[in-house]
């Protein structure tokens, strides 16, 4: 193939799915505009920002992104959250009408996500029993076939034993599904990176029309294939990033327990000051009597060349549906100081998108992966700070510290 389009529903997801292609030496761009062409890139990761939309609206916007950006020789990868957040089923259903059958596996073994018997397992725990699922989807069925059945898709399941015993059969299933057998989505179990590498290898050679549906796990195995792209068509990456000299700001919109532990380690190990903005300040915005004070406090840190964590607090009135509102308000507080930053670490897709939009950064060219799911890039126009994005519930306890030290050009200390 000549190029790849990744369609994601949030910005950090677009980056963590696309970063292995940049690490493989391909020019890779993450775009906030799902209609921007970026024809000079081998891989385009378009953020449709559909996670919080109504399912029908999300499906329409996702389909429009593929219609706007499909091109001869370009394949499609629908990036979904490895814990199945958002409107992924409606989006996949819309794409099957345009791009053929889907190969579905949200497994990402490097981050503890696997698929067994068509169910997502997170570090050994069924998805339904995790904090992430209970926070937004309590009581809902997380079984992949059931979720796809609800949007009218006809599915088949490839068990782990079948994948390992006869992987070539999947290629035949895809070719058949693309013609006349009525299957819309083929769900594939996977527990290891080797499982995903096998799936990537056997499907990349299929000539029939289809598309991949997965998290960053399957994407990194596709990026590792030596002949995935046409040798004379792949655009090589050219950008690099030097160690950051200016102040580094970690902007944390995620309220997950993982993010809290990551912030605590960054504070403890690097001495970075933490500022927790009360949610009521963000809800009221400029109307709140402390809004201006918070903006001045953040600005004083940044312009005083001090590193800092700025994160959203939590109160009894918290509602997951207000994530975008709080993230946009947090970005508005930081935006006046953005030009003074040497580095930005944005945790949470909504937070990353809100900050880049407020700073008028339309796209990032990716450079490298700091750890699984933690991507480093820079504004495509070459100006502005180095930018790290990370999904809120991703990463080890060292993730923020590792990103911070990487920006400084230092090594992550060995865990004690």
DRENKE-654482 format. One record per residue (C-alpha): residue number from 1; residue in three letters; x, y, z. Coordinates in steps of 0.1 Angstrom, whole numbers, plus 5000, padded with zeros to 4 digits. Layout:
<pts>
+-----+---------+------+------+------+
| num | residuo |    X |    Y |    Z |
+-----+---------+------+------+------+
| NUM |     ALA |    X |    Y |    Z |
...
+-----+---------+------+------+------+
</pts>
This chain:
<pts>
+-----+---------+------+------+------+
| num | residuo |    X |    Y |    Z |
+-----+---------+------+------+------+
|   1 |     UNK | 5000 | 5000 | 5000 |
|   2 |     UNK | 5010 | 5036 | 4995 |
|   3 |     UNK | 4997 | 5052 | 5027 |
|   4 |     UNK | 4976 | 5045 | 5058 |
|   5 |     UNK | 4947 | 5065 | 5073 |
|   6 |     UNK | 4941 | 5060 | 5110 |
|   7 |     UNK | 4907 | 5074 | 5121 |
|   8 |     UNK | 4905 | 5078 | 5159 |
|   9 |     UNK | 4879 | 5093 | 5182 |
|  10 |     UNK | 4903 | 5112 | 5204 |
|  11 |     UNK | 4937 | 5128 | 5201 |
|  12 |     UNK | 4958 | 5108 | 5225 |
|  13 |     UNK | 4944 | 5076 | 5209 |
|  14 |     UNK | 4953 | 5089 | 5174 |
|  15 |     UNK | 4988 | 5095 | 5186 |
|  16 |     UNK | 4994 | 5063 | 5205 |
|  17 |     UNK | 4981 | 5043 | 5175 |
|  18 |     UNK | 5002 | 5062 | 5150 |
|  19 |     UNK | 5035 | 5065 | 5169 |
|  20 |     UNK | 5049 | 5031 | 5159 |
|  21 |     UNK | 5049 | 5042 | 5123 |
|  22 |     UNK | 5069 | 5073 | 5131 |
|  23 |     UNK | 5093 | 5051 | 5151 |
|  24 |     UNK | 5097 | 5030 | 5120 |
|  25 |     UNK | 5109 | 5060 | 5101 |
|  26 |     UNK | 5077 | 5070 | 5083 |
|  27 |     UNK | 5065 | 5106 | 5082 |
|  28 |     UNK | 5034 | 5104 | 5105 |
|  29 |     UNK | 5010 | 5133 | 5112 |
|  30 |     UNK | 4983 | 5135 | 5138 |
|  31 |     UNK | 4956 | 5160 | 5127 |
|  32 |     UNK | 4929 | 5177 | 5146 |
|  33 |     UNK | 4911 | 5183 | 5113 |
|  34 |     UNK | 4896 | 5151 | 5100 |
|  35 |     UNK | 4894 | 5166 | 5065 |
|  36 |     UNK | 4930 | 5178 | 5062 |
|  37 |     UNK | 4948 | 5158 | 5036 |
|  38 |     UNK | 4985 | 5160 | 5046 |
|  39 |     UNK | 4995 | 5143 | 5013 |
|  40 |     UNK | 5032 | 5145 | 5022 |
|  41 |     UNK | 5027 | 5120 | 5051 |
|  42 |     UNK | 5029 | 5082 | 5048 |
|  43 |     UNK | 5005 | 5079 | 5078 |
|  44 |     UNK | 4977 | 5103 | 5087 |
|  45 |     UNK | 4960 | 5099 | 5121 |
|  46 |     UNK | 4928 | 5119 | 5120 |
|  47 |     UNK | 4911 | 5128 | 5153 |
|  48 |     UNK | 4874 | 5130 | 5146 |
|  49 |     UNK | 4867 | 5140 | 5183 |
|  50 |     UNK | 4836 | 5118 | 5184 |
|  51 |     UNK | 4839 | 5100 | 5217 |
|  52 |     UNK | 4813 | 5122 | 5234 |
|  53 |     UNK | 4789 | 5126 | 5205 |
|  54 |     UNK | 4756 | 5109 | 5200 |
|  55 |     UNK | 4762 | 5075 | 5182 |
|  56 |     UNK | 4745 | 5086 | 5150 |
|  57 |     UNK | 4766 | 5119 | 5148 |
|  58 |     UNK | 4798 | 5100 | 5156 |
|  59 |     UNK | 4791 | 5075 | 5128 |
|  60 |     UNK | 4784 | 5102 | 5103 |
|  61 |     UNK | 4816 | 5122 | 5111 |
|  62 |     UNK | 4837 | 5090 | 5110 |
|  63 |     UNK | 4823 | 5080 | 5076 |
|  64 |     UNK | 4829 | 5115 | 5063 |
|  65 |     UNK | 4866 | 5114 | 5074 |
|  66 |     UNK | 4871 | 5082 | 5053 |
|  67 |     UNK | 4852 | 5096 | 5023 |
|  68 |     UNK | 4873 | 5129 | 5025 |
|  69 |     UNK | 4907 | 5112 | 5029 |
|  70 |     UNK | 4906 | 5079 | 5011 |
|  71 |     UNK | 4929 | 5077 | 4981 |
|  72 |     UNK | 4943 | 5051 | 4957 |
|  73 |     UNK | 4966 | 5028 | 4976 |
|  74 |     UNK | 4955 | 5041 | 5010 |
|  75 |     UNK | 4943 | 5016 | 5036 |
|  76 |     UNK | 4921 | 5023 | 5066 |
|  77 |     UNK | 4927 | 5016 | 5103 |
|  78 |     UNK | 4898 | 5025 | 5127 |
|  79 |     UNK | 4914 | 5031 | 5160 |
|  80 |     UNK | 4893 | 5022 | 5190 |
|  81 |     UNK | 4898 | 5025 | 5227 |
|  82 |     UNK | 4913 | 4993 | 5242 |
|  83 |     UNK | 4886 | 4995 | 5270 |
|  84 |     UNK | 4858 | 5001 | 5245 |
|  85 |     UNK | 4849 | 5036 | 5254 |
|  86 |     UNK | 4831 | 5058 | 5230 |
|  87 |     UNK | 4809 | 5051 | 5200 |
|  88 |     UNK | 4831 | 5026 | 5183 |
|  89 |     UNK | 4804 | 5002 | 5173 |
|  90 |     UNK | 4784 | 5028 | 5155 |
|  91 |     UNK | 4815 | 5041 | 5138 |
|  92 |     UNK | 4826 | 5006 | 5127 |
|  93 |     UNK | 4791 | 4999 | 5114 |
|  94 |     UNK | 4792 | 5031 | 5093 |
|  95 |     UNK | 4826 | 5022 | 5078 |
|  96 |     UNK | 4816 | 4987 | 5068 |
|  97 |     UNK | 4792 | 5002 | 5043 |
|  98 |     UNK | 4821 | 5021 | 5027 |
|  99 |     UNK | 4853 | 5001 | 5033 |
| 100 |     UNK | 4842 | 4965 | 5035 |
| 101 |     UNK | 4844 | 4940 | 5064 |
| 102 |     UNK | 4862 | 4948 | 5096 |
| 103 |     UNK | 4889 | 4928 | 5114 |
| 104 |     UNK | 4884 | 4936 | 5151 |
| 105 |     UNK | 4908 | 4932 | 5180 |
| 106 |     UNK | 4912 | 4958 | 5207 |
| 107 |     UNK | 4941 | 4939 | 5223 |
| 108 |     UNK | 4971 | 4958 | 5234 |
| 109 |     UNK | 4993 | 4934 | 5254 |
| 110 |     UNK | 5020 | 4960 | 5261 |
| 111 |     UNK | 4994 | 4979 | 5282 |
| 112 |     UNK | 4978 | 4948 | 5298 |
| 113 |     UNK | 4948 | 4946 | 5274 |
| 114 |     UNK | 4940 | 4912 | 5259 |
| 115 |     UNK | 4911 | 4895 | 5241 |
| 116 |     UNK | 4899 | 4860 | 5250 |
| 117 |     UNK | 4866 | 4844 | 5239 |
| 118 |     UNK | 4856 | 4877 | 5224 |
| 119 |     UNK | 4860 | 4896 | 5257 |
| 120 |     UNK | 4885 | 4923 | 5267 |
| 121 |     UNK | 4906 | 4915 | 5298 |
| 122 |     UNK | 4925 | 4943 | 5315 |
| 123 |     UNK | 4956 | 4931 | 5334 |
| 124 |     UNK | 4938 | 4898 | 5342 |
| 125 |     UNK | 4904 | 4914 | 5351 |
| 126 |     UNK | 4873 | 4912 | 5329 |
| 127 |     UNK | 4866 | 4947 | 5314 |
| 128 |     UNK | 4832 | 4949 | 5331 |
| 129 |     UNK | 4849 | 4947 | 5365 |
| 130 |     UNK | 4874 | 4975 | 5360 |
| 131 |     UNK | 4872 | 5011 | 5373 |
| 132 |     UNK | 4872 | 5025 | 5337 |
| 133 |     UNK | 4842 | 5005 | 5326 |
| 134 |     UNK | 4822 | 5011 | 5358 |
| 135 |     UNK | 4828 | 5048 | 5356 |
| 136 |     UNK | 4810 | 5053 | 5323 |
| 137 |     UNK | 4793 | 5020 | 5313 |
| 138 |     UNK | 4781 | 5004 | 5345 |
| 139 |     UNK | 4756 | 4975 | 5338 |
| 140 |     UNK | 4764 | 4974 | 5301 |
| 141 |     UNK | 4775 | 4942 | 5283 |
| 142 |     UNK | 4812 | 4944 | 5272 |
| 143 |     UNK | 4813 | 4913 | 5251 |
| 144 |     UNK | 4825 | 4922 | 5216 |
| 145 |     UNK | 4800 | 4901 | 5196 |
| 146 |     UNK | 4770 | 4914 | 5217 |
| 147 |     UNK | 4781 | 4950 | 5212 |
| 148 |     UNK | 4785 | 4946 | 5174 |
| 149 |     UNK | 4752 | 4927 | 5172 |
| 150 |     UNK | 4734 | 4957 | 5187 |
| 151 |     UNK | 4744 | 4979 | 5157 |
| 152 |     UNK | 4733 | 4952 | 5132 |
| 153 |     UNK | 4766 | 4937 | 5122 |
| 154 |     UNK | 4770 | 4900 | 5115 |
| 155 |     UNK | 4800 | 4887 | 5132 |
| 156 |     UNK | 4824 | 4858 | 5133 |
| 157 |     UNK | 4849 | 4850 | 5161 |
| 158 |     UNK | 4884 | 4836 | 5156 |
| 159 |     UNK | 4894 | 4820 | 5189 |
| 160 |     UNK | 4929 | 4821 | 5202 |
| 161 |     UNK | 4935 | 4784 | 5194 |
| 162 |     UNK | 4923 | 4789 | 5159 |
| 163 |     UNK | 4945 | 4820 | 5154 |
| 164 |     UNK | 4976 | 4801 | 5166 |
| 165 |     UNK | 4968 | 4768 | 5148 |
| 166 |     UNK | 4958 | 4781 | 5113 |
| 167 |     UNK | 4964 | 4818 | 5109 |
| 168 |     UNK | 4962 | 4815 | 5071 |
| 169 |     UNK | 4925 | 4807 | 5075 |
| 170 |     UNK | 4918 | 4843 | 5086 |
| 171 |     UNK | 4930 | 4856 | 5052 |
| 172 |     UNK | 4905 | 4833 | 5035 |
| 173 |     UNK | 4878 | 4845 | 5059 |
| 174 |     UNK | 4885 | 4881 | 5051 |
| 175 |     UNK | 4885 | 4875 | 5013 |
| 176 |     UNK | 4852 | 4856 | 5016 |
| 177 |     UNK | 4836 | 4882 | 5038 |
| 178 |     UNK | 4845 | 4909 | 5013 |
| 179 |     UNK | 4826 | 4891 | 4986 |
| 180 |     UNK | 4795 | 4871 | 4995 |
| 181 |     UNK | 4793 | 4854 | 5029 |
| 182 |     UNK | 4776 | 4882 | 5047 |
| 183 |     UNK | 4801 | 4886 | 5076 |
| 184 |     UNK | 4806 | 4923 | 5085 |
| 185 |     UNK | 4831 | 4919 | 5113 |
| 186 |     UNK | 4857 | 4892 | 5122 |
| 187 |     UNK | 4866 | 4894 | 5159 |
| 188 |     UNK | 4900 | 4879 | 5167 |
| 189 |     UNK | 4913 | 4868 | 5201 |
| 190 |     UNK | 4948 | 4879 | 5210 |
| 191 |     UNK | 4968 | 4876 | 5242 |
| 192 |     UNK | 5004 | 4884 | 5231 |
| 193 |     UNK | 5023 | 4906 | 5208 |
| 194 |     UNK | 5031 | 4875 | 5188 |
| 195 |     UNK | 4994 | 4869 | 5183 |
| 196 |     UNK | 4989 | 4904 | 5169 |
| 197 |     UNK | 5020 | 4901 | 5148 |
| 198 |     UNK | 5006 | 4869 | 5132 |
| 199 |     UNK | 4973 | 4887 | 5125 |
| 200 |     UNK | 4991 | 4917 | 5110 |
| 201 |     UNK | 5011 | 4895 | 5087 |
| 202 |     UNK | 4983 | 4873 | 5074 |
| 203 |     UNK | 4959 | 4902 | 5068 |
| 204 |     UNK | 4984 | 4927 | 5053 |
| 205 |     UNK | 4987 | 4904 | 5023 |
| 206 |     UNK | 4950 | 4903 | 5016 |
| 207 |     UNK | 4940 | 4920 | 4984 |
| 208 |     UNK | 4903 | 4922 | 4991 |
| 209 |     UNK | 4887 | 4953 | 5005 |
| 210 |     UNK | 4886 | 4954 | 5043 |
| 211 |     UNK | 4898 | 4975 | 5072 |
| 212 |     UNK | 4914 | 4970 | 5106 |
| 213 |     UNK | 4897 | 4979 | 5139 |
| 214 |     UNK | 4920 | 4980 | 5169 |
| 215 |     UNK | 4939 | 4999 | 5195 |
| 216 |     UNK | 4976 | 5007 | 5194 |
| 217 |     UNK | 4984 | 4970 | 5198 |
| 218 |     UNK | 4977 | 4958 | 5163 |
| 219 |     UNK | 4989 | 4991 | 5148 |
| 220 |     UNK | 5024 | 4985 | 5162 |
| 221 |     UNK | 5026 | 4951 | 5147 |
| 222 |     UNK | 5015 | 4964 | 5113 |
| 223 |     UNK | 5042 | 4991 | 5116 |
| 224 |     UNK | 5068 | 4964 | 5122 |
| 225 |     UNK | 5061 | 4946 | 5089 |
| 226 |     UNK | 5090 | 4954 | 5066 |
| 227 |     UNK | 5070 | 4954 | 5034 |
| 228 |     UNK | 5037 | 4970 | 5045 |
| 229 |     UNK | 5043 | 5001 | 5024 |
| 230 |     UNK | 5055 | 5003 | 4988 |
| 231 |     UNK | 5092 | 5011 | 4989 |
| 232 |     UNK | 5089 | 5039 | 4964 |
| 233 |     UNK | 5058 | 5054 | 4980 |
| 234 |     UNK | 5066 | 5057 | 5017 |
| 235 |     UNK | 5075 | 5092 | 5029 |
| 236 |     UNK | 5104 | 5091 | 5054 |
| 237 |     UNK | 5103 | 5111 | 5086 |
| 238 |     UNK | 5127 | 5140 | 5088 |
| 239 |     UNK | 5120 | 5158 | 5121 |
| 240 |     UNK | 5138 | 5153 | 5154 |
| 241 |     UNK | 5135 | 5169 | 5188 |
| 242 |     UNK | 5164 | 5182 | 5210 |
| 243 |     UNK | 5163 | 5182 | 5248 |
| 244 |     UNK | 5139 | 5208 | 5261 |
| 245 |     UNK | 5153 | 5239 | 5277 |
| 246 |     UNK | 5122 | 5258 | 5287 |
| 247 |     UNK | 5096 | 5250 | 5314 |
| 248 |     UNK | 5077 | 5218 | 5312 |
| 249 |     UNK | 5040 | 5217 | 5320 |
| 250 |     UNK | 5021 | 5184 | 5326 |
| 251 |     UNK | 4984 | 5191 | 5319 |
| 252 |     UNK | 4963 | 5163 | 5334 |
| 253 |     UNK | 4926 | 5161 | 5326 |
| 254 |     UNK | 4922 | 5124 | 5334 |
| 255 |     UNK | 4907 | 5116 | 5368 |
| 256 |     UNK | 4918 | 5079 | 5368 |
| 257 |     UNK | 4936 | 5065 | 5397 |
| 258 |     UNK | 4965 | 5056 | 5374 |
| 259 |     UNK | 4969 | 5093 | 5365 |
| 260 |     UNK | 4969 | 5103 | 5402 |
| 261 |     UNK | 4998 | 5078 | 5409 |
| 262 |     UNK | 5017 | 5091 | 5379 |
| 263 |     UNK | 5014 | 5127 | 5391 |
| 264 |     UNK | 5025 | 5116 | 5426 |
| 265 |     UNK | 5056 | 5100 | 5412 |
| 266 |     UNK | 5065 | 5130 | 5391 |
| 267 |     UNK | 5062 | 5153 | 5421 |
| 268 |     UNK | 5082 | 5130 | 5444 |
| 269 |     UNK | 5110 | 5121 | 5420 |
| 270 |     UNK | 5115 | 5153 | 5401 |
| 271 |     UNK | 5102 | 5179 | 5426 |
| 272 |     UNK | 5076 | 5192 | 5402 |
| 273 |     UNK | 5050 | 5215 | 5418 |
| 274 |     UNK | 5014 | 5203 | 5414 |
| 275 |     UNK | 4984 | 5227 | 5411 |
| 276 |     UNK | 4949 | 5211 | 5413 |
| 277 |     UNK | 4922 | 5234 | 5398 |
| 278 |     UNK | 4888 | 5230 | 5415 |
| 279 |     UNK | 4861 | 5217 | 5392 |
| 280 |     UNK | 4838 | 5245 | 5401 |
| 281 |     UNK | 4863 | 5271 | 5388 |
| 282 |     UNK | 4864 | 5253 | 5355 |
| 283 |     UNK | 4826 | 5249 | 5353 |
| 284 |     UNK | 4820 | 5286 | 5358 |
| 285 |     UNK | 4850 | 5297 | 5337 |
| 286 |     UNK | 4855 | 5335 | 5336 |
| 287 |     UNK | 4824 | 5340 | 5358 |
| 288 |     UNK | 4841 | 5324 | 5387 |
| 289 |     UNK | 4857 | 5349 | 5412 |
| 290 |     UNK | 4889 | 5328 | 5413 |
| 291 |     UNK | 4893 | 5323 | 5375 |
| 292 |     UNK | 4917 | 5351 | 5370 |
| 293 |     UNK | 4937 | 5341 | 5400 |
| 294 |     UNK | 4942 | 5306 | 5387 |
| 295 |     UNK | 4953 | 5319 | 5353 |
| 296 |     UNK | 4978 | 5342 | 5369 |
| 297 |     UNK | 4991 | 5315 | 5392 |
| 298 |     UNK | 4998 | 5291 | 5362 |
| 299 |     UNK | 5013 | 5320 | 5342 |
| 300 |     UNK | 5036 | 5329 | 5370 |
| 301 |     UNK | 5050 | 5294 | 5372 |
| 302 |     UNK | 5055 | 5290 | 5334 |
| 303 |     UNK | 5070 | 5325 | 5328 |
| 304 |     UNK | 5091 | 5320 | 5359 |
| 305 |     UNK | 5106 | 5290 | 5341 |
| 306 |     UNK | 5093 | 5266 | 5367 |
| 307 |     UNK | 5080 | 5231 | 5358 |
| 308 |     UNK | 5045 | 5223 | 5370 |
| 309 |     UNK | 5016 | 5198 | 5369 |
| 310 |     UNK | 4982 | 5214 | 5364 |
| 311 |     UNK | 4953 | 5190 | 5368 |
| 312 |     UNK | 4916 | 5189 | 5372 |
| 313 |     UNK | 4903 | 5183 | 5407 |
| 314 |     UNK | 4874 | 5161 | 5416 |
| 315 |     UNK | 4843 | 5168 | 5437 |
| 316 |     UNK | 4809 | 5153 | 5445 |
| 317 |     UNK | 4793 | 5169 | 5415 |
| 318 |     UNK | 4816 | 5152 | 5390 |
| 319 |     UNK | 4799 | 5138 | 5359 |
| 320 |     UNK | 4819 | 5119 | 5332 |
| 321 |     UNK | 4799 | 5137 | 5305 |
| 322 |     UNK | 4814 | 5171 | 5315 |
| 323 |     UNK | 4849 | 5160 | 5306 |
| 324 |     UNK | 4851 | 5182 | 5274 |
| 325 |     UNK | 4838 | 5212 | 5293 |
| 326 |     UNK | 4864 | 5209 | 5320 |
| 327 |     UNK | 4892 | 5202 | 5296 |
| 328 |     UNK | 4883 | 5232 | 5274 |
| 329 |     UNK | 4883 | 5254 | 5305 |
| 330 |     UNK | 4916 | 5241 | 5317 |
| 331 |     UNK | 4931 | 5247 | 5283 |
| 332 |     UNK | 4918 | 5283 | 5283 |
| 333 |     UNK | 4936 | 5289 | 5316 |
| 334 |     UNK | 4969 | 5276 | 5302 |
| 335 |     UNK | 4966 | 5291 | 5267 |
| 336 |     UNK | 4980 | 5326 | 5275 |
| 337 |     UNK | 5012 | 5309 | 5287 |
| 338 |     UNK | 5016 | 5283 | 5260 |
| 339 |     UNK | 5041 | 5303 | 5240 |
| 340 |     UNK | 5065 | 5303 | 5270 |
| 341 |     UNK | 5065 | 5265 | 5273 |
| 342 |     UNK | 5095 | 5243 | 5264 |
| 343 |     UNK | 5075 | 5211 | 5267 |
| 344 |     UNK | 5039 | 5200 | 5272 |
| 345 |     UNK | 5028 | 5166 | 5285 |
| 346 |     UNK | 4990 | 5163 | 5280 |
| 347 |     UNK | 4972 | 5134 | 5297 |
| 348 |     UNK | 4938 | 5125 | 5284 |
| 349 |     UNK | 4926 | 5128 | 5248 |
| 350 |     UNK | 4901 | 5156 | 5255 |
| 351 |     UNK | 4926 | 5176 | 5274 |
| 352 |     UNK | 4953 | 5172 | 5247 |
| 353 |     UNK | 4929 | 5183 | 5219 |
| 354 |     UNK | 4915 | 5212 | 5239 |
| 355 |     UNK | 4950 | 5225 | 5247 |
| 356 |     UNK | 4962 | 5222 | 5211 |
| 357 |     UNK | 4930 | 5238 | 5197 |
| 358 |     UNK | 4933 | 5267 | 5222 |
| 359 |     UNK | 4969 | 5272 | 5211 |
| 360 |     UNK | 4960 | 5270 | 5175 |
| 361 |     UNK | 4981 | 5239 | 5168 |
| 362 |     UNK | 4963 | 5220 | 5140 |
| 363 |     UNK | 4985 | 5190 | 5137 |
| 364 |     UNK | 5015 | 5172 | 5152 |
| 365 |     UNK | 5043 | 5154 | 5134 |
| 366 |     UNK | 5052 | 5124 | 5156 |
| 367 |     UNK | 5088 | 5115 | 5164 |
| 368 |     UNK | 5091 | 5087 | 5189 |
| 369 |     UNK | 5074 | 5066 | 5216 |
| 370 |     UNK | 5086 | 5071 | 5251 |
| 371 |     UNK | 5068 | 5040 | 5264 |
| 372 |     UNK | 5038 | 5021 | 5252 |
| 373 |     UNK | 5010 | 5046 | 5244 |
| 374 |     UNK | 5031 | 5077 | 5252 |
| 375 |     UNK | 5039 | 5096 | 5220 |
| 376 |     UNK | 5063 | 5125 | 5215 |
| 377 |     UNK | 5059 | 5150 | 5186 |
| 378 |     UNK | 5060 | 5187 | 5177 |
| 379 |     UNK | 5037 | 5211 | 5159 |
| 380 |     UNK | 5038 | 5203 | 5122 |
| 381 |     UNK | 5047 | 5239 | 5114 |
| 382 |     UNK | 5079 | 5235 | 5133 |
| 383 |     UNK | 5071 | 5261 | 5160 |
| 384 |     UNK | 5061 | 5257 | 5196 |
| 385 |     UNK | 5070 | 5233 | 5224 |
| 386 |     UNK | 5077 | 5196 | 5222 |
| 387 |     UNK | 5044 | 5178 | 5230 |
| 388 |     UNK | 5038 | 5144 | 5246 |
| 389 |     UNK | 5003 | 5129 | 5246 |
| 390 |     UNK | 4991 | 5100 | 5267 |
| 391 |     UNK | 4957 | 5084 | 5273 |
| 392 |     UNK | 4946 | 5090 | 5309 |
| 393 |     UNK | 4943 | 5054 | 5320 |
| 394 |     UNK | 4975 | 5043 | 5301 |
| 395 |     UNK | 5010 | 5038 | 5312 |
| 396 |     UNK | 5031 | 5027 | 5341 |
| 397 |     UNK | 5035 | 5047 | 5373 |
| 398 |     UNK | 5066 | 5061 | 5358 |
| 399 |     UNK | 5048 | 5073 | 5326 |
| 400 |     UNK | 5047 | 5111 | 5334 |
| 401 |     UNK | 5082 | 5110 | 5350 |
| 402 |     UNK | 5095 | 5091 | 5320 |
| 403 |     UNK | 5080 | 5117 | 5296 |
| 404 |     UNK | 5094 | 5145 | 5317 |
| 405 |     UNK | 5129 | 5131 | 5318 |
| 406 |     UNK | 5128 | 5122 | 5281 |
| 407 |     UNK | 5120 | 5159 | 5273 |
| 408 |     UNK | 5150 | 5169 | 5294 |
| 409 |     UNK | 5172 | 5144 | 5277 |
| 410 |     UNK | 5177 | 5124 | 5309 |
| 411 |     UNK | 5174 | 5087 | 5315 |
| 412 |     UNK | 5145 | 5072 | 5336 |
| 413 |     UNK | 5160 | 5059 | 5369 |
| 414 |     UNK | 5158 | 5021 | 5375 |
| 415 |     UNK | 5128 | 5014 | 5397 |
| 416 |     UNK | 5137 | 5006 | 5433 |
+-----+---------+------+------+------+
</pts>
